[in-house]
Structures are given as structure tokens and as C-alpha cells.
């Protein structure tokens, strides 16, 4: 589907209105539209920095609607890609939108569930409790009096999102062609991942399945409440969930009035998040304070399961390697673990990476790892990753973001809260499991399978390589700047070698002439002196050139 030119024009005008019009030209947007007055195109090879550019970018994303707001929220989870100032601004993006007209809500429910809202629910509140970019939520009750929340997807939002995703894909492809940084961080690949994530959020059936998976994972935890899904009134466009009530985790005064200890709540909430990440490897990726409610006796209720993360066993194993190296402050091991965990589009200077990590740990030399704020340590590590062009997989980025949000909420509840003190037992267990006999045997078995597959594929791969060499040969491209030092050194070695050969030949010839011609024997002493002089001169020349080279 080809995006309409009017949307490109709207994006260009919005960028210009917020002082970022030059980006329209850099990103190739103005190539697709007829430039109008007020649309600045700009030129050059990279965007120009502006005062307070992060805030300007946030305002642009807010004005451009649902897809771009979601993009900003995704970018807020990627501190490995953006500096802290941009992360802070992206985190401010509010997923709010004008309410859906009542007749459209009614039409969607009737089309999806086959009946009017009044026939499906005992009560249905037409004024929405929340209105977001993808859908809006209404409170209702079932026939048995159960309080529920009914989420209704916006009409035509799928078409609008797909149109914007096509535009973002085109922009990312253009950026990768003209900006080295965009190529290094594989911006087109990031846009593809973003598209997959956003399309998943459009499907309420997927969110319902996520909720049930969390309920199953916490079935034996009475301190965690997951809302029940009511499948009779749930489709891809309508979602009915048990309504969660309680005190918002950010309402410190209400928690104090209820006699709840904020410190205990902070620790309990952190344990829930860490259990999701390290035990279940399936976690809530959007646990901001609005998605957490505290019930009496400290029970925690979670809502909104549209954005989730899942870590494979392999990634979990690599993450354990990072924890082990960080705990022991082994910069060599940490450099290797980070490279193994990350995605790199260019070659990595391991020596420079180790030096950066050594400098980082030197800042914390007087403190135990458990006494350091996770946010500060993670921010410093992410800065090192950005400096060395290392990009985290999306799943690990979501893990980092979840941990940063968890510590942020914990500090709001208790300024003395430190996530590292709670994460230590989980990390220790992860390390023990990594080095358990069963885990080692599993890795050895996996390596054996990989080695066996490689051996089986080797003849085929060698045959293909031979065919390519026979057909087109192998071309080696060298830059002249790389050859200059090599050619200079070869020239110096060649000069010394030629001088040595000539002098040796001269001495050898003199010796043979003297031994065979009796007439020249009277000149023996003089000729021998000449030969020794030539030898001494050659030796001095060789020593002088070698010293100058060093």
C-alpha cells in the first residue's frame, strides 16, 4: 500500500512548525511532496542539533498521532540508542486521544458481539474512563454484578497505523542510506520490530492471552492479582476484563492513610518484576505507576497487558554472563559478555571497550555493587554501549527499561530503595543455575549439535565456495592509505637487500680475481682493504636505516 502524499505533507509541516523542518529534507520526505511555503527542507549529511531538541521531537510525535506516539514510547525503552535527555522526553509522551463518538462505540460492539451494549451488560458507562490512541475503556457490570472494564478499538485505526508504518519504513530506509549512524544501529530493522509490536497491540485477543499467561504464572502467588478475561464478550476489537481497584502506587498519602509500608511495597513490587524476568522470562513491559494498584494487606494488582517482553533461554544465559562479569568487576569478561549479548553492525575495538569499562568501574571502586543505584550503573553501561556502537536486542532493551522503571517507582515510595539489593538474590540464583551440572550438560549438548551440523554442512559449503571462486574469483579491496606504510617499508627493505647483494658480489669477485690472477697479487693488501671498507660501509648503512625505521 502506497502512503498518500498528504500524510507526507502533514509530517513535513509538523516538523517545520516545531523548528525541525530541515529533517524533512534529510529524511527524503520533501522528495515525495510538492513543497509548500513553511516546509523547510534543509541540506547536508546529518541533522543539525537544536536547543532543546528532545522536547521539540516529543511535541512533533504528539502532534502526528497514535503511531508516532507509540514510536516515542518505544524509543523511551531504548537507552542504548538515545542519550538520557531524549529518553526523559520520550517517557513524557501520554497516550491520550479524543473520545470515540458514542454511535461508533455502539456500532463496534454490535458488529463484534452481535448485540447492543445494554443487552450484553447490566450497566454500561458511556463516558470513557480513559481514551487512548488505539482504543478507549468503559466501565460496566455483568449480569451477576461483576465490575468489568470494556476496551473498544478505534474505528479505522488499523488502516491509519499501517499507513504510518509504511511511511516510517520508507524514512528509515532513506536514513540508512544517508546517515552512517542509522546504518550502524540498523534503523530499518528497528522499525520492522516496532511495526510487529504495534500490530500486536492492535489485536485485543493477544492482550487477553497475555493476561491469562500472567495469571497462570502467578497462580500460586496470593500477593499478585491479575484480572480475569471474560471471553464471551472479547474479540480482536473488544476486550472485557475484570475491573481492578485499589490505591495507585504513586499515591504516597493514600498508602500512608491505609497503614501500608511504602518500603515493603517497593520491595514486593520489585520482586514481582524480577520474578517475571528471571523466573518466567515473560514480563510486563509497561509497568508505569498507572498500571499498578495496591490492595489492602499489600496485594499488587496489574493491568494493561498490551506490551510484553519474552526472553529466550539463550538470551537469559548471555544476560547471566553480564551479571557475573559485573559482580566480579572483570572488565575482560564483561567486554566479551556485552559483545556476545549485543548486536554490532561494525567491528568492535575490544581493547578500547575494556578501557572504557575499567574507567567506569574505577568510579565505583569504593562501593560494593549492591550499594550502587541500578539506574546510575545501567545508565553508565548504556553510555559505553552507545560510544562503542553496540546495540542491545529489543528483548534486552525492554528488560533494562522494566528494571529502570521499577527502581524509579521504588525510589518514589522510599528514597533509600536500591534495586541492586533486591536483584542480588535473583542474580546469584541465575549464576548458580548457569553453572549447574544440568545447565553445563545442556550447553555441551547444544554445542555438540551445532558442531555436528557444521560438520555435515561443511562439504556443501566448501563446494559452494569453490564454485564461487571458479566463476568469479575473489577480489581484495585495499585503500591506498593502508598500503602507503606497507609499501614504504618494503621499499626500504628492498634497498638494503640490493645494496647487500651488490656489495657481497663485489667482495666475492675481488677474492676470485686475486686468487686466479698472479699479476694482481701485488695489489692484494689494497684490494682486501677496499673490500673491508665496502663491508663496513654496508653494515653502517643497514644499521642506520633500521634505527631510522624504528
Number of C-alpha atoms within 10 A of each C-alpha: 6 7 15 13 13 12 16 21 20 14 21 27 22 21 26 19 15 15 17 24 21 21 21 26 18 22 24 19 22 24 13 12 15 12 15 11 7 13 23 21 21 15 14 10 9 15 16 12 9 10 8 10 17 19 16 17 18 22 18 23 22 18 14 16 17 21 24 19 23 22 19 25 22 19 21 23 25 23 25 26 22 16 15 17 13 20 21 16 20 25 16 13 18 14 16 17 15 10 18 18 11 11 8 13 22 16 15 19 23 14 11 14 16 13 13 14 20 11 11 19 17 15 17 19 14 15 15 17 13 16 20 17 19 24 21 24 22 19 21 23 19 15 11 8 11 12 17 24 22 25 24 26 25 22 16 9 16 15 10 14 20 17 17 21 23 17 19 20 18 17 19 22 20 18 21 18 11 16 15 13 13 16 18 16 22 19 19 20 14 16 20 16 12 20 21 12 17 22 13 15 17 20 19 22 19 17 21 24 14 20 23 17 14 21 18 12 15 18 13 9 12 9 17 20 20 23 21 16 19 15 12 10 17 21 18 15 20 23 24 25 23 20 17 20 13 13 18 18 25 18 14 17 10 13 21 11 8 14 12 17 15 20 17 14 21 24 20 19 25 23 17 17 20 23 18 19 21 20 15 14 17 21 26 25 24 21 22 16 16 13 16 21 21 25 21 12 12 20 17 23 21 21 20 20 23 22 18 18 20 19 20 11 10 11 17 19 18 19 21 22 22 21 18 19 18 18 16 11 17 16 20 16 17 22 23 17 20 21 20 15 22 18 16 17 13 12 9 13 9 14 10 12 22 18 13 19 21 16 12 16 19 11 9 13 10 8 10 9 19 15 12 15 18 21 20 11 16 17 17 14 18 23 19 17 22 17 13 18 21 25 25 24 15 19 16 21 22 26 24 23 21 24 23 20 20 25 23 21 21 26 18 18 22 18 11 11 20 22 26 18 15 17 18 15 11 16 19 15 14 21 17 13 15 18 12 12 11 11 14 13 12 12 15 12 12 12 12 12 12 12 12 12 11 12 12 11 11 12 11 11 13 11 11 12 13 12 12 12 12 10 9 8 10 9 7 4 6 8 7 9 8 9 10 11 11 10 12 11 12 11 12 14 14 12 13 17 12 11 14 18 10 12 16 16 12 14 17 12 11 16 15 10 13 17 11 10 9 11 10 12 14 10 11 16 10 11 17 15 11 14 19 13 12 17 17 11 12 18 13 12 15 17 11 11 14 13 9 7 8 5
